[in-house]
């Protein structure tokens, strides 16, 4: 089969590495790809939002399966464009990707179908939002409705902060049109857990759990980022929690989307908060998490192409999804100054070391080849160093040991990824 992967981050590198293991994959392309993905795939210079160009390329190369990794093209309707061109595509159509594309939509869906989530109100008028906040209980959470690179969420401790937040999102448009509508919701406390799942429109099969670290600095300080590291499985995702989610959240979400005439095929990522009142949904994503994919996919035993095809064909109930009985930890190596201002273009040394060790991976997030063919930094998040271990503590030790193999000038990382492992 000829496979096209759309995207250019660490998530897409993890997808490409998984696809490359399949005996079905004879040729892999990635648009636009990066320097790490180039090991497995022929990278083509077409942007993820250039729908017509992607469709023309897929037709020209007679692509058998396209896998869309990123949120923007999914929410924008890339799957619809490719399917209209006759290309089999793994991912939700535009009318289903709204599950991630609009926070207001997803909150209303949960309310209508009694899926546990935080209490909330939606606002399109900043003055009405501020009037609501005058009588609200703090801390409180403000969320830009649309896509904001995982950064459009503000936790406000008091009214002053909340007013400033409304201004930032709705008036200053810090997150662009994502802030045309805003969700204000109650602040939930508890452990956060991410659960990835495959969905074929009616059947849902969950993968394994993971936990992300969003803040830039150690001790969960600093600004929100796309994610600075993650571990899998989460020790807090117990059998009891899983049973509850199976009963009240997972299938309920798939059924709700089908009932709304928006059947969901692809990946649903459930962002959960384990509160005192039981698990509640924080957010939905309509694709693999990044860096969650980097700790989940290396532990998956199944052929990713087979599972993706089952989701497209509505035959997921016939797949026995299996994961290794071990653990994985990913530590993101970023450019110092991320997520605000940072330099790029620095040569990266030590990448060859990973090939010499089984169970160690270096997923490229922001890299490219320079004029001399050397791999250099090309983003805020540069690499995701992932390692497996028999348990979480061993995987964490292995991952941090492997971060020492890699050198580039402004390398920055958190030193406490997976600290919650010790609290389990």
FENWOFEN-V940313 format. One record per helix or strand of 2 or more residues. SS is the DSSP state (H for helix, E for strand). FROM is the first residue (numbers start at 1). LEN is the number of residues. If there is no record, write none. Layout:
SS;FROM;LEN
SS;FROM;LEN
//
This chain:
E;2;6
H;10;11
E;27;6
H;37;3
E;42;3
H;51;10
E;65;4
H;71;6
H;78;7
E;89;2
H;94;8
H;103;10
E;120;4
H;126;9
E;140;5
E;153;4
H;159;13
H;176;4
E;182;5
E;191;10
E;204;9
E;215;3
E;221;4
E;229;4
H;239;21
E;265;11
E;278;8
H;293;7
H;304;10
H;316;3
E;327;9
H;351;6
E;360;5
E;367;3
E;375;3
E;381;9
H;392;12
E;411;2
H;419;5
//
